[in-house]
Amino acid sequence: MTCWALVPVKARVNCKTRLAGVLTPEQRLALVRKVLAHVLATLQSIPRIDHVAVVSPERDWIPDSIEVLPEEGSDLNTSLTCAVATARARGASQILILHSDLPYVSVTDIETLLDSAETAGIALAPDELHEGTNGLCFQGDQPFALQFGACSFPAHLASARLLQYNPAVVETLGLGFDLDSSADLQKYDNRSASPSENNGDADHATTYGAYQ
């Protein structure tokens, strides 16, 4: 099995604009780069992931060891669908899509998502509110319809069921917590200031299974 991980990220100047009221442009850029670096380093440390690619209109500081696939189309789903097609054409048999704003995502989280997809066929990682989708994994030959955007988690559940799958849902701190709002940023700042509350994988109690 050949596994590709795809990480979409906007042009950096357009990232995290909802935090503009609490962070300067320089602070937003530094935050985006820091969290993206963590996500990419975590993916690269997993031996079963054969290829990591960022889907973005710019490379910015991303090292040459990571491929940057250009955005193709006017929206995220079109760009990711094109990236999935590229991965398939180059031999990917399993595809993982992971958002770039997951500051606590761990190897254990991602391994669980991959394992769940192998068992159930499709695995989804919702955000804490079960509205968005922070990660998903499916087999490369599945015609899975990407539905990122508002309320993408129920939309992805529907896409999976159209393919006659009962997808696994993986819920962990690392996969569920993303930096979307000033409240998220406050939680992140508080947690980062309390090392005793951030003990790596020990803090990532995982539950997963077929979603009813």
PAZAZA-342957 format. One record per atom (N, C-alpha, C): x, y, z; residue in one letter. Coordinates in steps of 0.05 Angstrom, whole numbers, plus 32768, in hexadecimal, padded with zeros to 4 digits. Example, Ala and Ser with C-alpha at 12.3 -4.5 7.8 and 13.67 -1.06 7.14 Angstrom:
81087F8E809CA/80F67FA6809CA/81087FBE809CA/81017FD3808ES/81117FEB808FS/81028001809DS/
# end
This chain:
80117FE88000M/800080008000M/801180198000M/800B802B7FEFT/801980457FEDT/8007805B7FF8T/80108068800DC/7FFF807C801AC/800A80988014C/7FF880A9800BW/7FFE80C68007W/7FEF80D6801CW/7FFC80EA8027A/7FF080FE8039A/7FEF8118802BA/7FD781248029L/7FD3813E801DL/7FCB81538032L/7FD981698033V/7FD4817E8046V/7FCE81988037V/7FB581A18037P/7FAF81BA8029P/7FB581D2803BP/7FC081E7802FV/7FC48200803DV/7FC382178029V/7FB5822C8032K/7FB182438020K/7FCC8253801DK/7FCB8266800BA/7FE1827A800CA/7FE282858028A/7FFA82888033R/7FFD828D804FR/7FEF82A78058R/7FEF82BB8046V/7FE382D5804DV/7FC582D28051V/7FB982BC8046N/7F9C82B88048N/7F9582A5805FN/7FA8829B806DC/7FA382878082C/7F9B8295809CC/7F88828980AAK/7F7F829180C5K/7F7782AE80C6K/7F6882B780B2T/7F5F82D380B2T/7F4B82D880C9T/7F3E82C280D2R/7F2B82C680E9R/7F3982CD8103R/7F5482CA8103L/7F6382D2811BL/7F6F82EE8118L/7F6682FC8103A/7F72831780FEA/7F6C832B8115A/7F5783268124G/7F5083388139G/7F6183358152G/7F6F831E8154V/7F808319816CV/7F9D83158165V/7FA48311814CL/7FC0830D8144L/7FC78320812DL/7FE0832A812DT/7FE9833A8117T/7FEF832780FFT/7FF1833280E7P/7FF8832180D0P/8011831180D5P/8025831D80E1E/803E830F80E7E/803A82F880FAE/802982FC810EQ/802482E78122Q/801482D18115Q/800182D88104R/7FF182C380F6R/800482B280E4R/801682BF80D6L/802882B080C4L/803A829E80D5L/804482A780EBA/8055829680FCA/8045827E8107A/802C8283810FL/801C826D8119L/801682588104L/800F826280ECV/8009824F80D6V/8021823E80D0V/8038824B80CER/8051823C80C7R/8058822880DDR/8055823080F6K/805B821F810DK/804A8205810DK/80308209810AV/801E81F2810CV/802081E180F3V/802381ED80DCL/802781DE80C3L/804181CD80C5L/805681D980D0A/806F81CA80D3A/806B81B280E5A/805B81B580FAH/8056819E810CH/8047818880FDH/8032819080EEV/8022817C80DFV/8034816D80CCV/8044817B80BCL/8055816F80A8L/806A815D80B5L/8076816680CAA/808B815680D8A/807E813C80E3A/8066813E80EDT/8059812680F8T/8053811280E2T/8049811C80CBL/8044810A80B5L/805D80FD80ABL/8073810D80A8Q/808C8102809EQ/809880ED80B1Q/809180ED80CAS/809C80DA80DDS/808E80BF80DDS/807A80BC80CDI/806A80A380CCI/8074809380B4I/8081807C80B8P/808D806D80A2P/80798064808EP/8061805E8096R/804D80538083R/80428068806FR/804780818075I/804080978062I/8057809A804FI/805280948036D/806780938022D/806D80AF8016D/805980C08015H/805D80DA8008H/804B80EF8016H/80578105801CV/8049811C8028V/804981338014V/8032813E800EA/803181547FFBA/801F816A8006A/802781838003V/8017819A800AV/800881A47FF1V/7FEF81A97FF4V/7FDF81B47FDEV/7FDC81D27FE4V/7FEA81E37FD4S/7FEB81FF7FDAS/7FF4820F7FC2S/7FED82297FC1P/7FF6823A7FABP/801382437FAFP/801F823E7FC6E/803B82477FCAE/804A82337FDCE/806582337FD9R/807582227FEAR/807B822F8004R/807F82498004D/80878257801CD/80A0824A8027D/80A182428040W/80B98237804CW/80BA8219804BW/80A6820C803FI/80A481EE803FI/80BE81E28033I/80CB81D08041P/80E481C58037P/80E181B6801CP/80F781B3800ED/80F681A67FF4D/80EF81897FF6D/80F2817D800DS/80EC81618011S/80CE815B800FS/80BE81708010I/80A1816D800FI/809781797FF5I/8088816A7FE6E/807D81737FCCE/806681877FD1E/8066819C7FC0V/804F81AF7FC1V/804081AB7FA7V/802781A37FA9L/801581A17F92L/800681BB7F8FL/800481C67F77P/7FF681DF7F74P/7FD881DC7F78P/7FCB81F27F81E/7FAE81F27F82E/7FA481F37F65E/7F9181E27F60E/7F8481E17F45E/7F6681E37F49E/7F5B81F97F3FG/7F3F81FE7F43G/7F3B82157F56G/7F22821C7F5AS/7F1B82347F69S/7F15822F7F86S/7F1482167F8FD/7F0D82107FAAD/7F1D81F97FB5D/7F1B81F47FCFL/7F2B81E07FDCL/7F2481C47FD2L/7F0B81BE7FCFN/7F0381A37FC6N/7F0D819C7FAAN/7F0C81B07F98T/7F1781AB7F7ET/7F3581A77F7ET/7F4381B87F8DS/7F6081B57F8FS/7F68819A7F9BS/7F5A81927FB0L/7F6081787FBDL/7F5981617FABL/7F4381637F9CT/7F3B814E7F8AT/7F51814A7F74T/7F5C81607F6BC/7F72815F7F57C/7F8A81527F64C/7F9081597F7DA/7FA7814E7F8BA/7FA481307F8FA/7F8B81287F96V/7F85810B7F99V/7F8A80FD7F7FV/7F8181097F69A/7F8580FC7F4EA/7FA380F97F48A/7FB3810D7F4FT/7FD0810C7F4CT/7FDB80F57F5CT/7FD380F37F75A/7FDD80DD7F86A/7FD580C27F7BA/7FBD80BF7F72R/7FB480A67F66R/7FC5809F7F4DR/7FC980B37F3CA/7FD880AE7F23A/7FF580A67F29A/7FFF80AE7F41R/801B80A77F48R/801C80907F5CR/800680817F5EG/800780677F6BG/7FFC80667F87G/7FEF807C7F91A/7FE5807C7FACA/7FCE80687FAEA/7FCF80567FC2S/7FB980447FC8S/7FAA804B7FE1S/7FB5805E7FF1Q/7FA780698008Q/7FAC80878009Q/7F988097800EI/7F9B80B4800EI/7F9180BF8029I/7FA280CE8035L/7F9C80DC804EL/7F9C80FA8048L/7F8681088051I/7F858125804FI/7F838130806BI/7F9681428071L/7F98814C808DL/7F9A816A808CL/7F8B8178809CH/7F8D8195809DH/7FA7819E80A9H/7FAE81B780A3S/7FC981C180ABS/7FC881D080C6S/7FB181D280D2D/7FAF81E280EBD/7FA981D28104D/7FB681BB8106L/7FB281A8811CL/7FCB81A8812EL/7FCC81B98142P/7FE581BC8151P/7FEC81A58163P/7FD981938169Y/7FDE817D817BY/7FDD8162816EY/7FDA81618154V/7FD881478146V/7FF28137814BV/7FEE811D8150S/8005810C8157S/800780F48143S/801D80E78145V/802180CE8135V/800B80BA813CV/800580B78155T/7FF080A5815DT/7FD580AC8151T/7FCE80C58151D/7FB580CE8144D/7FB480C58127D/7FC980CB8118I/7FC980C680FCI/7FCA80A880F6I/7FD980998106E/7FDA807C8103E/7FBE80708107E/7FB0807B811BT/7F9580718120T/7F8280778109T/7F85808E80FDL/7F75809580E6L/7F7B808280CEL/7F94807D80CAL/7F9C806A80B4L/7F92804E80B9L/7F95804580D2D/7F8B802A80D9D/7F6D802880D5D/7F5F803C80DES/7F42803C80DCS/7F39803B80BFS/7F47804980AEA/7F3F80498092A/7F44802E8085A/7F598020808EE/7F5E80068084E/7F497FF2808CE/7F3E7FF680A4T/7F297FE480AET/7F0E7FEA80A2T/7F06800480A3A/7EEB800C809BA/7EE98015807EA/7F00801A8071G/7F0080238055G/7F0380418053G/7EF580508065I/7EF7806D8066I/7EF780758084I/7F088088808BA/7F09809280A7A/7F0980B080A6A/7EF980BC80B9L/7EF680D880BBL/7EFF80E280D7L/7F0B80F980D8A/7F12810680F1A/7F04812180F3A/7EEF81238102P/7EE0813C8104P/7EED81508116P/7EE581698114D/7EEE817C8128D/7EDE81788141D/7EE481888156E/7ED881848170E/7EBA81878170E/7EB08197815DL/7E93819C815CL/7E8481898149L/7E938177813DH/7E8781648129H/7E7A81738112H/7E86818A810BE/7E7D819980F4E/7E90819780DDE/7EAA819C80E1G/7EBE819B80CDG/7ECC818080CDG/7EDC817C80B8T/7EED816480B6T/7F0A816C80B6T/7F19816380CAN/7F35816B80CCN/7F47815680BFN/7F3D813E80BBG/7F4D812A80ADG/7F3B811480A2G/7F448108808DL/7F3680F18082L/7F4980DF8073L/7F4280C68071C/7F5380B38064C/7F42809F8055C/7F498099803CF/7F3A8086802CF/7F4D80788019F/7F448062800DQ/7F5480537FFAQ/7F5580627FE0Q/7F6B80607FD2G/7F7180707FBBG/7F5E806C7FA4G/7F5180557FA2D/7F40804F7F8BD/7F2380567F91D/7F1D80617FA8Q/7F0180687FAFQ/7EFA80847FA2Q/7EE380867F96P/7EDA80A07F8AP/7ECD80B17FA0P/7EDD80B67FB5F/7ED280C47FCCF/7ECF80E27FC6F/7EB780ED7FCAA/7EB281097FC4A/7EBA811A7FDCA/7ECD812C7FD7L/7ED6813E7FEDL/7EC281557FF1L/7EBC815B800AQ/7EA7816E8011Q/7EB181828026Q/7ECA818A8024F/7ED5819D8038F/7EC681B88036F/7EC381C5804DG/7EB481DE804EG/7EA181DD8066G/7E8D81ED8066A/7E7A81EE807DA/7E6D81D38080A/7E6C81C98099C/7E5F81B0809FC/7E698199808EC/7E848198808BS/7E8F8183807AS/7E8E81678086S/7E8D816580A1F/7E8D814B80ADF/7E74813B80A6F/7E5B814680AAP/7E44813780A1P/7E4381338083P/7E4E81468074A/7E4F81428057A/7E62812B804FA/7E788128805DH/7E8A81128057H/7E7F80F78060H/7E7080F88076L/7E6180DF807EL/7E4F80D78067L/7E4080EA805CA/7E2E80E48047A/7E3D80D9802EA/7E5380E58028S/7E6380DC8011S/7E6C80BF8015S/7E7480B9802DA/7E7D809D8033A/7E66808A8030A/7E4F8091803AR/7E38807F8039R/7E2E807B801DR/7E31808F800CL/7E2A808C7FF0L/7E3B80767FE2L/7E5380727FEDL/7E64805D7FE3L/7E6080437FF2L/7E4B80428003Q/7E44802A8012Q/7E5980238028Q/7E6580388033Y/7E788034804AY/7E6B803F8063Y/7E7180328079N/7E6A803D8093N/7E858047809FN/7E8C8060809CP/7EA7806980A1P/7EAD806980BFP/7EC7806580C5A/7ED1806780E0A/7ED5808580E6A/7ECF808C80FEV/7ED280A88108V/7EE780A8811EV/7EFC80B6811AV/7F1380B7812CV/7F1280D2813BV/7F1080D18155E/7F0E80E98165E/7F2480E9817AE/7F3680FC8177T/7F4C8100818AT/7F50811E818ET/7F5E812681A3L/7F65814281A6L/7F74814C818EL/7F88813D8186G/7F9A81478171G/7F8C814B8156G/7F79813A8150L/7F6A813C8137L/7F53814F8139L/7F4881528151G/7F3081628154G/7F3581808159G/7F4C81878164F/7F5181A3816BF/7F5F81B18155F/7F5281C58149D/7F5E81D68134D/7F5D81F3813DD/7F6D82038130L/7F6F821F8136L/7F5E82308123L/7F458233812AD/7F3382428118D/7F2A825D8123D/7F29825F813ES/7F1D8277814AS/7F2F82828160S/7F278299816AS/7F3682A58180S/7F3482948199S/7F1D8286819CA/7F19827481B3A/7F2C825C81B1A/7F2F82528198D/7F43823C8194D/7F5F8245819AD/7F65825E8192L/7F8082688197L/7F85826B81B5L/7F71827381C4Q/7F74827681E1Q/7F79825B81EEQ/7F6A824781E5K/7F6F822B81EFK/7F8B822281E8K/7F94822881D0Y/7FAF822081C8Y/7FC4822E81D8Y/7FC1824881DDD/7FD4825781EDD/7FD5824C8209D/7FBD82478215N/7FBC823D8230N/7FC982218232N/7FC38210821FR/7FCE81F58220R/7FEC81F6821BR/7FF682068209S/801282088204S/80228212821CS/80148222822CA/8021822D8244A/8021821A825CA/801482028258S/801281EF826DS/801D81D48264S/803781D08265P/804481B8825AP/8038819E8267P/803081A08280S/80268188828DS/800C817E8281S/7FFF818F8271E/7FE681888264E/7FEA81808247E/8003817F823EN/800881788222N/801E81638222N/8016814A8226N/802A81358229N/802A81238210N/8027812F81F9G/8029811F81E1G/8013810B81DEG/801A80F281D6D/800680DE81D0D/7FF680D681E8D/800180D98200A/7FF380D18218A/7FD980E2821BA/7FD980F9820ED/7FC2810B8211D/7FAE810681FAD/7FB380F381E9H/7FA280EF81D1H/7F9280D581D3H/7F8180D381E8A/7F7080BC81EAA/7F5E80BA81D2A/7F5E80A381C5T/7F5180A081ABT/7F39808D81ACT/7F24809581A0T/7F0D8083819CT/7F068084817ET/7F00806D8173Y/7EF8806C8158Y/7EE780548152Y/7ED88055813DG/7EC7803F8136G/7EB380488121G/7EA280368118A/7E8E803D8104A/7E7B8052810FA/7E76806680FFY/7E65807C8108Y/7E4880758102Y/7E3780788117Q/7E1B80708113Q/7E0A8089810CQ/
# end
